[in-house]
């Protein structure tokens, strides 16, 4: 799966979790916290995206995902 496709999934899930979020604010360099996500929102976005992709990523690996770009790269590494 291409990183652009994963980014689109993350972006769509962010819009679902935080509908008042302006889609233009969701960039690869933004962090979920900067976009107004609390810890529950962040977990929901990640869980929804992993479900959409049909993958499982160990929770400890998400410590390295500081921004959306690193999150997308992490998720991409777990695709078959």
N, C-alpha and C positions, 0 to 999 in steps of 0.2 A: 504494500500500500504506500502510495506517495505521501510525502509530508504535507503537500498542499491539500490532499484529501483529508488527512488527519486534522489539519488546522481548521478546515471547513466544519468538521464534526465538533471540534472543541468550540468553535465560534457559535454553531447552532445550539449546542447544549448550554453555553453561557447565556444565550438569548432566551432559552427556555427557563433557566433557573432565575435569571434576573431580567425579566422582560422590559424593564424601564431603561436598561443599558443601551446606549447608542452604539449600533454595530460598527460605526467608524472608529470607535475607541478601542475595539478589539484588534490589536496588532500583535505580531510575533514578539515584540519587545516589551509588551505590557505584562504586568504580573496580575494574577487573579486577585490579590489583595488590593492593588491599585485600582482595579475595576469595581471594587466594592464588595467582593466576596468575603464572607466570614468563613470560618473553618468548615461549617456544615455545607455551605454553598460550594466550596472548593472540593470537598469530598464527593458531593453529588455530581458535579461536572465531570470529575475524573471517573467516577463509577459509571456514569451514563456513557461516557466515551469508550471506556473499556468494554462495556456491554455491547455497544454498537459495533465495535471492532471484533468482538468475540475473543478477547484476550484477557489474561490476568497478569498483573504486574505486582510483585511484592511491595508492600507498603513502604518498606525501608528505602526502596529505590527512589521514591518521590522526594526525598530530602535534597537530591541534586537538581531538582526542577525548580529553578528560581523564577523563570519567566515562561511565557507560553511557548517560545521557541524551544527551550530545554524540555518542556513537557511533551511537545510534539516529537522531538528527537527520541526521548525515552520511550514513548508509545511506539514509534516506528521500529525501534530495536526489537520489540516483542512481536512484531508481525511475522507471519510465516512466508 
